[in-house]
Amino acid sequence: MTDKQAGPTSPKAQNIANEVRRRIVEREWRQGDRIPDEADLAIEFDVARATVNKALQLLADEGLLDRRRRAGTRVAVDPVRKATFTISIVREQVEQAGMVYTHRVVAQRRSPIPAEIAARLELPEGEVLVHMRAVHYGDGQPFQLEDRWINPRAAPGLEKADFWQLNANEWLVRNAPYLRADLTFSAENANRRDARLLQTRQEQALLIMHRTTWNDLGPITTVRVAFQPGHLVGTESSQSRGYWPVRRGVGA
């Protein structure tokens, strides 16, 4: 069995890396688990062992696999130390702060995406996605406001999701694992909608987060989160379904 292209960017190596990554994301293989030997994977994928080696090395370089001679290859434990991140479940943040969590959907409809959102999602302008706004509360007080676009094609089962019962943040974390993400923070003055929904004054300085995630089906979601004044961004939740390299940026 031979492969003409066995380099780190060969299609076969990339396809194997994508499949192994999927098994880790969907927790078929959990942190600390030893994965099958290269020889067994070569048989499974019908490729040369060298191709499997290249694919596993790609994932080791990402921090997802821990490879040791004679000890085999295992799914990395605590990959956050590799400068990666996970997505917090807002309900858990509120409850861990000792508050009672509730949320309210302000609006939800299918709408064509404007140019700014299209560029962020790498989709054509005007494509129709699910657009929603929701407020998360702690003890009845606004905790954060999210303005979110969701791509149904990358989130199977979305049409059956009831976001009035289970908020979109938690549903997506549990049902739409991501393979890559883009995360930026900026400071903005509250516009009229921000001020009304966060129960603060217009022009109040707010911490804003934009986060976009993708899987092998395309962009999953992009969300603008406006935090209550004084909010501190803490450690991300270990309940998240992914832990992948992310671009971090700070805007003016």
C-alpha positions in Angstrom: 0.0 0.0 0.0 1.5 3.3 -1.0 0.4 7.0 -1.0 1.9 9.3 -3.5 1.1 12.3 -1.3 2.0 11.7 2.3 3.1 15.2 3.3 1.5 17.1 6.2 -0.9 19.0 3.8 -1.9 16.0 1.7 -5.6 15.5 1.3 -5.5 12.0 2.8 -3.6 13.2 5.9 -6.0 16.1 6.3 -9.1 13.9 5.9 -7.7 11.5 8.6 -6.9 14.4 10.9 -10.5 15.8 10.4 -12.0 12.4 11.3 -9.9 12.0 14.4 -10.7 15.5 15.4 -14.4 14.8 15.0 -14.1 11.7 17.2 -12.5 13.8 19.9 -15.0 16.7 19.6 -18.0 14.3 19.8 -16.2 12.5 22.7 -16.0 9.1 21.0 -12.5 9.4 22.2 -12.2 11.2 25.6 -9.4 13.0 27.3 -6.7 10.6 28.4 -8.0 7.7 26.1 -5.4 5.8 24.1 -6.4 5.9 20.4 -5.8 2.9 18.0 -2.2 2.3 16.9 -1.0 3.8 13.6 -1.0 0.4 11.9 -4.7 -0.2 12.9 -5.7 3.3 11.7 -3.8 2.7 8.4 -5.9 -0.4 7.8 -9.1 1.4 8.8 -8.5 4.4 6.4 -6.8 2.3 3.7 -3.7 4.4 3.6 0.0 4.1 4.3 1.1 4.2 7.9 3.2 7.3 7.1 0.0 9.1 6.1 -1.5 8.3 9.4 1.6 9.5 11.2 1.4 12.9 9.4 -2.3 13.2 10.3 -1.7 12.5 14.0 1.3 14.8 14.1 -1.0 17.6 12.8 -3.3 17.1 15.8 -0.4 16.8 18.2 0.9 20.1 17.0 -2.6 21.6 17.7 -2.4 20.2 21.2 -5.1 17.6 20.8 -3.0 14.5 21.0 -0.2 13.5 23.3 2.3 11.2 21.4 5.0 9.3 23.3 7.3 6.6 22.0 6.4 3.1 23.2 3.4 4.6 25.2 1.2 5.2 22.2 -0.9 8.2 21.3 -3.6 9.5 23.7 -6.1 12.3 23.6 -4.5 15.2 25.4 -5.6 16.0 28.9 -6.3 19.6 29.8 -5.5 21.0 26.3 -6.4 24.5 27.4 -2.7 24.9 28.4 -2.0 24.9 24.6 -3.5 28.4 24.3 -6.9 27.2 23.3 -10.4 28.0 24.6 -13.8 26.6 25.3 -17.2 28.2 25.2 -19.0 28.9 28.5 -22.5 28.0 29.2 -24.1 31.2 30.5 -26.6 29.5 32.8 -23.7 27.7 34.6 -21.8 31.1 35.0 -24.9 32.6 36.6 -25.6 29.7 38.9 -22.0 29.4 40.0 -22.2 33.1 41.0 -25.1 32.0 43.4 -27.9 33.6 41.4 -31.1 32.2 39.9 -30.8 31.9 36.1 -33.5 32.9 33.6 -33.5 34.0 30.0 -35.8 35.8 27.6 -36.0 35.6 23.8 -36.5 39.1 22.5 -36.8 38.2 18.8 -36.3 35.1 16.6 -36.9 34.9 12.8 -35.3 33.9 9.6 -33.6 36.9 7.9 -31.1 37.6 5.1 -27.7 38.3 6.5 -26.2 41.8 5.9 -22.8 42.4 4.5 -21.0 42.6 7.9 -22.4 39.3 9.1 -21.8 37.7 5.7 -18.1 38.6 5.9 -17.8 37.3 9.4 -19.4 34.0 8.5 -17.7 33.7 5.1 -21.1 33.3 3.4 -22.8 35.2 0.5 -24.6 38.4 1.5 -28.4 37.9 1.7 -28.3 34.2 2.6 -31.1 33.4 5.0 -30.2 32.3 8.5 -31.9 32.3 11.9 -31.5 35.7 13.6 -32.3 36.0 17.3 -31.8 38.3 20.3 -31.9 37.1 23.9 -31.2 38.4 27.4 -29.7 36.3 30.1 -30.6 37.2 33.7 -29.2 36.5 37.2 -31.7 37.0 40.0 -33.9 38.9 37.6 -31.2 41.4 36.6 -29.7 41.5 33.1 -26.5 39.5 33.0 -25.7 39.7 29.3 -27.3 40.4 25.9 -26.7 38.4 22.8 -27.5 39.1 19.2 -27.0 35.8 17.3 -27.1 34.4 13.8 -27.3 30.6 13.4 -26.7 28.6 10.2 -29.2 25.7 10.1 -27.1 23.7 7.7 -24.3 23.5 10.2 -26.6 22.9 13.2 -28.6 19.7 12.5 -31.7 19.6 14.7 -32.0 23.3 15.0 -35.6 23.3 13.6 -36.7 21.3 16.6 -34.9 23.4 19.2 -37.2 25.5 21.5 -35.1 28.4 22.5 -37.8 29.7 24.8 -37.1 26.7 27.0 -33.3 26.1 26.5 -31.3 29.1 25.5 -29.4 29.0 22.2 -26.0 29.3 23.9 -26.5 26.1 25.8 -28.2 24.2 22.9 -25.3 25.0 20.5 -22.6 24.1 23.0 -24.3 20.7 23.6 -25.4 20.0 20.0 -23.1 21.7 17.5 -19.5 21.0 18.4 -17.1 23.3 16.6 -13.7 22.8 14.9 -12.5 26.3 14.8 -13.4 29.7 16.2 -12.8 33.4 15.9 -13.0 35.5 19.1 -12.6 39.3 19.5 -13.2 41.7 22.4 -13.9 45.5 22.1 -15.3 48.4 24.0 -18.5 50.1 22.7 -20.9 52.7 24.1 -24.3 51.2 24.6 -26.7 52.0 21.8 -30.5 52.5 22.5 -31.3 48.7 22.3 -28.3 47.7 24.5 -29.3 50.3 27.1 -32.9 49.2 27.1 -32.3 45.5 27.4 -29.4 45.7 29.8 -31.3 48.3 31.9 -28.4 50.8 31.8 -28.0 54.2 30.3 -27.4 55.0 26.7 -23.7 55.7 25.9 -22.6 53.6 28.9 -19.3 51.9 28.1 -19.8 48.1 27.6 -17.5 45.1 27.0 -18.5 43.5 23.7 -17.5 40.1 22.5 -17.9 38.8 19.0 -17.5 35.0 18.6 -17.9 32.9 15.4 -17.6 29.1 15.2 -17.3 26.7 12.3 -17.5 22.9 11.9 -17.1 20.7 8.8 -20.5 21.7 7.6 -19.6 25.4 7.5 -20.1 28.4 9.9 -22.3 27.4 12.8 -23.1 30.8 14.5 -21.8 34.3 15.0 -22.8 36.2 18.2 -22.4 39.6 19.5 -22.5 39.5 23.4 -22.9 42.8 25.3 -22.0 42.4 28.9 -23.5 44.2 31.9 -21.2 47.1 33.0 -18.6 45.8 35.4 -18.6 42.3 34.0 -15.3 40.3 34.3 -14.5 37.7 31.8 -13.5 34.5 33.7 -12.4 31.0 33.0 -14.3 29.2 30.3 -16.6 26.3 31.2 -15.3 22.8 31.2 -18.7 21.7 30.0 -18.0 22.9 26.4 -17.9 20.6 23.5 -14.7 21.9 21.9 -11.3 23.2 22.5 -9.6 24.5 19.4 -7.1 27.2 18.4 -8.7 30.6 18.3 -7.7 34.1 17.1 -8.0 36.6 19.9 -8.1 40.3 19.1 -8.9 43.6 20.8 -10.7 46.4 19.0 -11.0 50.1 19.9 
